[in-house]
Amino acid sequence: MSDGSLLSAELRIAGRLDARFFALLEALQATGSITRAARTAGLSYKGAWLLLESACNLANEPLLETLTGGAGGGGTRLTEAARGLLQAWRTLQAQHREFLRVQEARFAELPALQGLLRRMSMKTSARNQFAGTVKAVQMGPVTAQVTLALQAGGEITATMTSAAAERLKLKKGKEALALVKASAVVLVTDFAGWQLSARNQLAGTVSRIEPGAVSSLVVVTLPGGAAITATLTNDAVQALGLQVGAPATAVFKAYSVMIAAQP
């Protein structure tokens, strides 16, 4: 959804003829050569033939015809049936785009749902993503400290450059997302009277442990229902005696938090 749209759907005809196939047909119509058409459509020569042969085998009449000799030296062109199929695709594609546009316009009338979908639409490698509202922004000459009140309860503080805070137009009351990589989260089961300098310390209960060959993903559920995931070595999991139901505190530095906001 790089265009910022909230809705997307893949259009297919007959369950198998998709945008890739019709891009090949369009390129074939334009070039008259399967080799050039495959290159234009971003396919290998073999891949192009597999698509074409599969469709031709299922059609009740030829989709391609081969030209031999002549001034052009031969080539391949679409039959009338294939041209009709391509035109049907273009028509359906236009109607499909209009349908999605109309449905997305309806979200403007449902701001709560629109906001929910926008928060869910961001794609990132950060395992932990939290929705919230900016509670406070403290601007300094070089850095800024931003506190986010999470919708599920609790707070997360992020440190960034003042230029970044200005670019994101962060201010009290603005909706934003906090992103934290699982590798940046440290789990503490017993502070033993010590205090940590890390600004973010979220206490909860271990709700899931997914062991791997070397490391494990440990999920801690917070009182408000939100969950935060940490990546720990298997040795660390064993040393901490982590198990489902055990209390644990997720600790991470403010500079490990990235903030995302709509313009």
PyMOL commands that set and color helices and strands:
alter all, ss='L'
color gray80, all
select helices_A, chain A and resi 19-31+34-40+45-58+80-107+111-121+162-167+182-184+234-240+254-256
alter helices_A, ss='H'
color red, helices_A
select strands_A, chain A and resi 64-67+75-78+128-139+143-150+155-161+175-180+186-188+200-211+215-221+227-233+247-252+257-260
alter strands_A, ss='S'
color yellow, strands_A
deselect
rebuild
show_as cartoon
